[in-house]
């Protein structure tokens, strides 16, 4: 794709050397609420783009599903008052038409929509010949190919000012996050599309105010190009996602406390030291791969031994022994337990796969 960060920020007339900050209420509820929130956000001097939910996709009917197109008139008024750009979520052709009619500067495709190729294609088709900026949120499920495909559909419609929004992923079970970050997925997307403009949505990752600063800082440290954070003039009275919204004043405090680091240093000493450390990492990585190769060769020998003696591939007690010992040893070496479990699980699964090919070559 012929995308650059500059094409997005120039479209917004914003300096690409500082993070792009998008903020506004989860939902436009009434004209006063939206206008007052936007005025307060503009007063901070920290916000580049105003957001507001106009159409709200909810899990169950009966919940507040947004005010609809009338909210676009309020957002247009907020734009005139503050001089700031605006953005809204669109999920179909009608939404695109209404948003563009009301001079919305940037559109974003939500996570429920980005996971549906039919819906994304409908939006892409409606954007042909239009000069606008489109941001694509990650699908609800952690599928980097689906996210990449949604971006490609928009690009093939002739839109070049495209970005991604990382808002976390759905996960079964308990978590301190509303949607777990799984940073490796947006990192992989950036590896596939290096020129992609990428911002983070801490509000939907966290689901609460307490963790917003932590996630926002992590995003900036991972070289994200900006943040989308929900703000409401009176969060406790919000009709949707009240727990994750900040007042404009509290948002300003949070933004002031964030550290924006440089991607590169111009100091030769700093660069040389970094390269030395990276060279050391490269050597260790090569040694690790050599050891993994040796381990798999031994696993192959075990597979042949099991085949000769008609022993099952999976030995549950042995796997539990490996896991428990690995966690204990990892703890002693100050390695994160979750990382150790993931690593050992992947290695064990690869060993199982290799042994299965040895014992059942035709089926494999």
C-alpha positions as CSV (number, residue, x, y, z in Angstrom):
1,X,0.0,0.0,0.0
2,X,1.2,3.5,-0.8
3,X,0.3,5.0,2.6
4,X,2.3,7.4,4.8
5,X,1.7,8.9,8.2
6,X,2.0,12.3,6.6
7,X,-1.0,11.7,4.3
8,X,-3.2,11.3,7.4
9,X,-1.9,14.1,9.5
10,X,-1.7,16.5,6.6
11,X,-5.3,15.8,5.8
12,X,-6.0,16.9,9.4
13,X,-3.5,19.8,9.3
14,X,-1.7,18.4,12.4
15,X,2.0,18.1,13.2
16,X,3.0,14.5,12.8
17,X,5.8,15.0,15.4
18,X,3.3,15.0,18.3
19,X,0.6,12.3,19.0
20,X,-2.8,12.9,17.4
21,X,-5.4,13.2,20.2
22,X,-9.0,12.4,19.4
23,X,-11.6,12.9,22.2
24,X,-15.2,13.4,22.9
25,X,-18.2,11.6,24.4
26,X,-18.9,7.9,23.8
27,X,-22.3,9.1,22.7
28,X,-23.8,12.4,21.6
29,X,-26.8,12.5,24.0
30,X,-28.2,16.0,23.5
31,X,-27.0,19.2,22.1
32,X,-25.9,20.9,25.4
33,X,-24.0,17.8,26.5
34,X,-22.1,17.5,23.2
35,X,-21.4,21.3,22.8
36,X,-20.3,21.8,26.4
37,X,-18.0,18.8,26.3
38,X,-16.4,19.8,23.0
39,X,-15.9,23.4,24.2
40,X,-14.2,22.2,27.4
41,X,-12.0,19.8,25.3
42,X,-11.0,22.6,22.9
43,X,-10.1,24.8,25.9
44,X,-7.4,22.3,27.0
45,X,-5.5,23.0,23.8
46,X,-4.6,19.3,23.7
47,X,-7.2,17.9,21.3
48,X,-6.9,17.8,17.5
49,X,-10.2,16.0,16.6
50,X,-13.6,15.8,18.3
51,X,-15.4,12.4,18.4
52,X,-18.9,11.5,19.2
53,X,-20.9,8.3,18.9
54,X,-24.0,9.0,16.7
55,X,-25.1,5.4,15.9
56,X,-24.3,3.0,18.7
57,X,-24.1,-0.8,18.0
58,X,-25.3,-2.4,21.2
59,X,-25.3,-6.1,22.2
60,X,-28.9,-6.1,23.1
61,X,-31.9,-4.1,21.9
62,X,-33.3,-1.6,24.3
63,X,-30.0,-0.1,25.3
64,X,-29.3,3.5,24.2
65,X,-28.4,3.1,20.5
66,X,-27.5,6.8,19.8
67,X,-29.5,9.8,18.7
68,X,-28.9,9.2,15.0
69,X,-28.3,11.8,12.3
70,X,-29.6,14.8,14.5
71,X,-26.4,14.4,16.5
72,X,-24.4,15.2,13.4
73,X,-25.9,18.7,13.4
74,X,-24.7,19.2,17.0
75,X,-21.2,17.9,16.1
76,X,-21.1,20.3,13.1
77,X,-22.0,23.1,15.4
78,X,-19.2,22.1,17.8
79,X,-16.8,22.1,14.9
80,X,-17.8,25.7,14.0
81,X,-17.5,26.9,17.6
82,X,-14.1,25.2,18.4
83,X,-12.5,25.1,15.0
84,X,-11.5,21.5,15.5
85,X,-11.9,18.6,13.1
86,X,-14.6,15.9,13.8
87,X,-14.9,12.1,13.5
88,X,-17.7,9.6,13.8
89,X,-18.2,5.9,13.5
90,X,-19.9,4.6,10.3
91,X,-21.3,1.1,9.8
92,X,-23.1,1.3,6.4
93,X,-23.6,3.4,3.3
94,X,-26.4,5.6,4.9
95,X,-24.0,6.5,7.8
96,X,-21.3,7.5,5.3
97,X,-23.7,9.6,3.3
98,X,-25.0,11.4,6.4
99,X,-21.6,12.0,7.9
100,X,-20.1,13.5,4.8
101,X,-23.2,15.6,4.3
102,X,-22.6,17.1,7.7
103,X,-18.9,17.8,6.9
104,X,-17.4,15.2,9.2
105,X,-13.6,15.2,8.5
106,X,-12.7,11.7,9.5
107,X,-14.7,8.4,9.5
108,X,-13.9,5.4,11.6
109,X,-15.1,1.8,11.2
110,X,-15.9,0.1,14.5
111,X,-14.7,-3.3,15.7
112,X,-18.1,-5.0,15.1
113,X,-18.1,-3.8,11.5
114,X,-14.4,-4.4,10.6
115,X,-14.9,-8.1,11.3
116,X,-17.5,-8.4,8.6
117,X,-16.0,-8.2,5.0
118,X,-19.5,-7.6,3.5
119,X,-20.0,-4.5,5.7
120,X,-16.5,-3.2,5.1
121,X,-16.9,-3.6,1.3
122,X,-20.2,-1.8,1.4
123,X,-18.6,1.2,3.1
124,X,-15.6,1.0,0.8
125,X,-17.9,1.1,-2.3
126,X,-19.7,4.1,-0.9
127,X,-16.4,6.0,-0.5
128,X,-15.2,5.6,-4.1
129,X,-14.2,9.1,-5.4
130,X,-14.4,10.7,-1.9
131,X,-11.3,12.5,-0.4
132,X,-11.5,11.7,3.3
133,X,-9.7,10.0,6.1
134,X,-10.7,6.6,7.4
135,X,-9.6,4.8,10.5
136,X,-10.3,1.1,10.9
137,X,-10.6,-0.4,14.4
138,X,-9.4,-3.9,15.0
139,X,-12.1,-6.7,14.8
140,X,-13.4,-7.9,18.1
141,X,-11.6,-11.2,17.7
142,X,-7.8,-11.3,17.5
143,X,-7.4,-11.8,13.8
144,X,-4.7,-9.7,12.2
145,X,-5.5,-10.9,8.7
146,X,-9.2,-9.8,9.0
147,X,-8.0,-6.4,10.2
148,X,-5.5,-6.1,7.4
149,X,-8.2,-7.2,4.9
150,X,-10.5,-4.4,6.1
151,X,-7.8,-1.8,5.6
152,X,-7.1,-3.2,2.1
153,X,-10.7,-2.9,1.1
154,X,-10.8,0.8,2.0
155,X,-7.5,1.4,0.2
156,X,-8.7,-0.3,-3.0
157,X,-11.6,2.0,-3.0
158,X,-9.2,4.9,-3.6
159,X,-8.8,6.1,0.0
160,X,-5.1,6.7,0.9
161,X,-5.5,8.6,4.1
162,X,-6.0,5.4,6.2
163,X,-5.2,4.5,9.8
164,X,-5.7,1.7,12.3
165,X,-7.2,2.0,15.8
166,X,-6.2,-0.6,18.4
167,X,-9.0,-1.0,20.9
168,X,-8.2,-4.4,22.3
169,X,-9.7,-7.9,21.8
170,X,-12.6,-9.9,23.3
171,X,-11.5,-12.6,25.6
172,X,-13.4,-15.3,27.5
173,X,-12.8,-15.3,31.3
174,X,-11.8,-12.7,33.8
175,X,-9.4,-9.9,33.0
176,X,-8.6,-6.5,34.4
177,X,-9.3,-5.1,30.9
178,X,-12.6,-4.7,29.1
179,X,-10.8,-5.8,26.0
180,X,-7.3,-7.3,26.4
181,X,-4.5,-5.3,24.6
182,X,-2.6,-8.2,23.0
183,X,-0.1,-5.7,21.7
184,X,1.6,-8.3,19.5
185,X,-1.3,-8.0,17.0
186,X,-1.1,-4.3,16.2
187,X,2.7,-4.7,16.2
188,X,2.3,-7.5,13.6
189,X,-0.1,-5.3,11.5
190,X,2.6,-2.6,11.5
191,X,5.1,-5.1,10.4
192,X,2.9,-6.1,7.5
193,X,2.0,-2.4,6.7
194,X,5.0,-0.4,8.0
195,X,3.6,2.9,6.7
196,X,0.2,2.5,8.5
197,X,-0.9,5.3,10.8
198,X,-1.8,3.7,14.1
199,X,-3.6,5.1,17.1
200,X,-4.7,3.4,20.3
201,X,-8.1,3.6,22.0
202,X,-7.4,3.1,25.7
203,X,-11.0,3.7,26.7
204,X,-12.3,0.5,25.1
205,X,-9.2,-1.5,26.2
206,X,-9.6,-0.5,29.8
207,X,-13.4,-0.1,30.3
208,X,-12.5,2.0,33.3
209,X,-10.8,5.3,34.1
210,X,-8.2,3.8,36.5
211,X,-6.1,2.1,33.8
212,X,-6.4,4.7,31.1
213,X,-3.0,6.4,31.8
214,X,-1.2,3.1,32.0
215,X,-2.5,1.9,28.6
216,X,-2.0,5.4,27.0
217,X,1.6,5.5,28.0
218,X,2.2,1.9,26.8
219,X,0.8,2.9,23.4
220,X,3.1,5.9,23.1
221,X,6.1,3.9,24.2
222,X,5.2,1.4,21.4
223,X,5.4,4.3,19.0
224,X,1.7,4.6,18.3
225,X,0.8,7.8,16.4
226,X,-2.0,9.0,18.7
227,X,-4.8,8.2,21.1
228,X,-8.6,8.2,21.0
229,X,-9.9,8.8,24.6
230,X,-13.6,9.3,25.5
231,X,-14.5,12.4,27.5
232,X,-17.8,13.6,28.9
233,X,-18.7,16.8,30.7
234,X,-20.4,14.7,33.4
235,X,-19.3,11.0,33.1
236,X,-21.4,9.8,35.9
237,X,-24.6,10.8,34.0
238,X,-23.4,9.3,30.6
239,X,-25.9,7.1,28.8
240,X,-23.2,4.7,27.6
241,X,-19.8,3.6,28.9
242,X,-19.9,5.9,31.9
243,X,-17.0,4.1,33.8
244,X,-14.4,4.7,31.0
245,X,-15.0,8.4,30.3
246,X,-13.0,11.3,31.8
247,X,-14.0,14.9,32.3
248,X,-12.1,17.2,29.9
249,X,-10.2,18.6,32.9
250,X,-9.1,15.2,34.1
251,X,-8.2,14.2,30.5
252,X,-6.0,17.3,30.3
253,X,-4.2,16.3,33.5
254,X,-3.6,12.8,32.2
255,X,-2.3,14.0,28.8
256,X,0.1,16.4,30.6
257,X,1.6,13.5,32.6
258,X,2.2,11.3,29.5
259,X,5.8,11.0,28.3
260,X,6.3,11.3,24.5
261,X,9.6,9.6,23.7
262,X,11.6,9.9,20.5
263,X,11.7,7.0,18.0
264,X,15.4,7.6,17.3
265,X,18.3,9.5,18.9
266,X,20.7,11.8,17.0
267,X,23.5,11.1,19.6
268,X,26.2,8.8,18.2
269,X,27.0,7.4,21.7
270,X,23.4,6.5,22.4
271,X,23.0,4.9,18.9
272,X,26.3,2.9,19.3
273,X,25.3,1.6,22.7
274,X,21.9,0.5,21.4
275,X,23.5,-1.3,18.5
276,X,25.8,-3.1,20.8
277,X,22.9,-4.3,22.9
278,X,21.0,-5.4,19.8
279,X,24.0,-7.3,18.5
280,X,24.1,-9.2,21.9
281,X,20.3,-10.0,21.5
282,X,21.0,-11.3,18.0
283,X,23.6,-13.7,19.2
284,X,21.4,-14.9,22.1
285,X,18.5,-15.4,19.6
286,X,20.6,-17.5,17.4
287,X,21.7,-19.6,20.3
288,X,18.1,-20.1,21.4
289,X,17.1,-21.2,17.9
290,X,20.0,-23.7,17.9
291,X,18.8,-25.1,21.3
292,X,15.2,-25.3,20.0
293,X,16.4,-27.2,17.0
294,X,18.3,-29.7,19.2
295,X,15.2,-30.1,21.4
296,X,13.0,-30.9,18.4
297,X,15.5,-33.5,17.2
298,X,15.3,-35.2,20.5
299,X,11.5,-34.9,20.4
300,X,11.6,-36.7,17.1
301,X,13.6,-39.5,18.6
302,X,11.0,-39.8,21.4
303,X,8.3,-40.0,18.7
304,X,10.1,-42.9,17.0
305,X,10.5,-44.6,20.4
306,X,6.8,-44.2,21.1
307,X,5.9,-45.6,17.6
308,X,8.1,-48.7,18.1
309,X,6.6,-49.4,21.5
310,X,3.0,-48.4,20.7
311,X,2.9,-45.6,23.3
312,X,0.5,-42.7,23.0
313,X,1.8,-39.3,21.9
314,X,0.3,-37.3,24.7
315,X,1.6,-38.0,28.2
316,X,-0.4,-35.7,30.4
317,X,1.7,-36.3,33.5
318,X,4.9,-35.5,31.6
319,X,3.3,-32.3,30.2
320,X,2.3,-31.2,33.7
321,X,5.8,-32.0,35.0
322,X,7.3,-29.8,32.3
323,X,4.9,-27.0,32.9
324,X,5.3,-26.9,36.7
325,X,9.1,-27.1,36.5
326,X,9.2,-24.4,33.9
327,X,7.0,-22.0,36.0
328,X,9.2,-22.7,39.1
329,X,12.5,-22.2,37.2
330,X,11.1,-19.1,35.4
331,X,10.1,-17.6,38.6
332,X,13.6,-18.1,40.0
333,X,15.0,-16.3,36.9
334,X,12.5,-13.5,37.2
335,X,10.5,-14.5,34.1
336,X,6.8,-13.7,33.8
337,X,4.6,-16.7,34.5
338,X,2.2,-16.0,31.7
339,X,5.1,-15.7,29.2
340,X,6.6,-19.1,30.4
341,X,3.2,-20.8,30.1
342,X,2.7,-19.5,26.5
343,X,6.3,-20.4,25.5
344,X,6.2,-23.9,26.9
345,X,2.7,-24.5,25.4
346,X,3.9,-23.5,22.0
347,X,7.0,-25.7,22.3
348,X,5.0,-28.6,23.6
349,X,2.4,-28.3,20.8
350,X,5.2,-28.3,18.2
351,X,6.7,-31.4,19.7
352,X,3.2,-33.1,19.6
353,X,2.8,-32.1,16.0
354,X,6.2,-33.5,15.0
355,X,5.6,-36.8,16.8
356,X,2.2,-37.1,15.3
357,X,3.7,-36.9,11.8
358,X,6.2,-39.6,12.8
359,X,3.5,-42.0,14.2
360,X,0.8,-41.2,11.7
361,X,2.7,-40.1,8.5
362,X,-0.2,-40.8,6.1
363,X,-2.8,-38.9,8.2
364,X,-0.5,-36.0,8.6
